[in-house]
Amino acid sequence: MIPAKPLPTYLVQRFQGWHATSFVENEHWFKRLVNEGQRPRVMMISCCDSRVHATDMFGAEQGEFFLHRNIAAMVPPYQPDGQQHGTSAAVEYAVAALQVTNLVVMGHSSCGGVKGCYDMCSGNAPELEKPESFVGRWMDILRPGFENLPEGDEGERTVALEKEAVKVSLRNLMTFPFVSERVEDGRLNLHGVWNDIAAGEIHVYNPVADRFAAI
């Protein structure tokens, strides 16, 4: 049985404050979102990291972004095996059902998931190699990216792997037929960005030049 515990007081108070201000002031907008349904223009795939807030950085209102968060903002390759795939389901719904026109994969600095993958691939995280490690098996998606890292110190290579994670996810997105079809006929655009948290910067990936540049 799930133990019954009250919701933390600070969460209750924050909700009540939001309801008394943001909700009351925009009540008609919320009703419109329900009555007309969601029509997001963008799907944003970002990390679960509590320091990363895509809606704040891009000034998105409710109903504007279809959001999906997971460890390290990874997208696995297309694998229609009848199993449960949360990220793949989110991509399918956003692209096929909601018909978003832009899909953004956003990585970030100091990513714990990417660092875990770096340590695992370097032989320094045996706990992540265990079959029962959900994080380890999820970060297996990034193993091909580790092989592409340039020489350098660990800090430089970790940042490079954070950016490589974005590129791996973009490549994997193109293995989904309903994604590649729409990209090729111009109905969908894929974008990769990397957020430098401390500097407050967004670096956008240019696939032609194969590099990230700050905007």
Secondary structure, 3 states (H helix, E strand, C coil): CCCCCCCCHHHHHHHHHHHHHHHHHCHHHHHHHHHHCCCCCEEEEEECCCCCCHHHHCCCCCCCEEEEEEHHHCCCCCCCCCCCCHHHHHHHHHHHHCCCCEEEEEEECCCHHHHHHHHHHCCCCHHHHCCCCHHHHHHHHHHHHHCCCCCCCHHHHHHHHHHHHHHHHHHHHCCCHHHHHHHHCCCCEEEEEEEECCCCEEEEEECCCCEEEEC
